Amino acid sequence: MNTKLTGLILFALTLAAVAAYPSLNTRLIHDPRDDLPPIASENRPRIDVVFVLDTTGSMGGLIQTAKDKIWSIARTMASAQPTPDIRIGLVAYRDRGDEYVTQVVDLSSDLDSVYARLMDFEANGGGDTPESVNEALADAVHKVSWSQDPEAYQVIFLVGDAPPHMDYQGESRYPQILAEARERGIVVNTIQCGDMPITMEPWQQIASLGAGRFFQVEQAGGAVVYSTPFDADMASLSARLDSTRLYYGNREEIGRMAGKMAATDKLHREASVESLARRGAFNASPAGTANRLGEKDLVEAVRSGKVNLSDLDDEVLPESLKPLPPAEQEAVVARLGDERDALTRQIRDLAEKRDDYLAKKIAEEGGAVESLDQKIFDTVSTQAAKAGLTYEGGPDY
């Protein structure tokens, strides 16, 4: 190549690099979105957890504890490295002759919808001491959409205060059910509420056969439940963050997301401020992205480059965007994205302050070694290690 021509090319490339340098340098120093949790990835490890809950009359305190604590339990489980994708499911059980024997809420990353169902659970029924534990365990193993990933951490927590009926004809019993669970890689842990002697032995056997752990807690669950000065602000910011969702897609997709939004609205109407604060902390965490955004969120799809707004047909656009000219549509999406970033950072900052406040309060009261929170953390951190997940510190409260 001609030497003069080569020099001109190198000079031009140098000018281009110098011109680009300010923006590149700014990007390398800091982009606010670097502070935000990443979008859920198919390459992440997976956690599937199903809580099998006795909902008979004696379990009112525990059911309330579940409503209070499910978000912090989710955040605890999701605090592993590498960051996992988490799904939660529920099986509520009573006994034959009650209003229902079991109710199954399938595994889902849409924790808002799972929580909305949990809010409907009430303690009632029972009668004779044993309950339909066998049927509940069978439903948890066979009527739930467990992950097909052989590396996933799949776990059941059976929570109750009464032993299983072993006299019902025509149903599988827990030794057979637990053998089937082991074949599918599902670990089964048992949590005995209270200290009824006739419950301890079968609960220990179920945990042993399920390759899990048995532990006892007080009748109401024994979880750490405190209010903090940060809860109201976190709940308010979380509601504003929810308002940045903007869904697009066909009628079926929009309908599915309308269901999620209805569940979210129910939480804001009926859940306690403390629960909403815990939800906000989870949603702002790396593992909370799937629940925070849902499916087909237009703001994230545009910002991530998954879709080009100008390429979308009007019929799949959100109703609020359809009357607007293209430039205004772009402006709305950009504004919502910036607002989302700012709100997420604010919630994360408050969540750190809330964590510090709770750590000091718990330390002042002598720790929480025997709490439900700590026992679940210890169980999960040991069992999930086999799936390549590492936990440090302690539980979220």
Secondary structure, DSSP 8 states (H G I E B T S, - for coil): --HHHHHHHHHHHHHHHHHHHHHHHHHHH--GGGGS-----TTS-EEEEEEEEE-SGGGHHHHHHHHHHHHHHHHHHTTSBS--EEEEEEEEE--TTSS-SEEEEEEES-HHHHHHHHTT-------SS-B-HHHHHHHHHHSS-----TTSEEEEEEEESS-B----TTS--HHHHHHHHHHTTEEEEEEEES--HHHHHHHHHHHHHTT--EEEE-TT--------TTHHHHHHHHHHHHTT--B-S-HHHHHHHHHHHHHHHHHHHHS-HHHHHHHHHHHTSGGGHHHHH-SSBHHHHHHTTS--GGGS-GGGS-TTTTTS-HHHHHHHHHHHHHHHHHHHHHHHHHHHHHHHHHHHHHHHTT--TTSHHHHHHHHHHHHGGGGT-B--S----
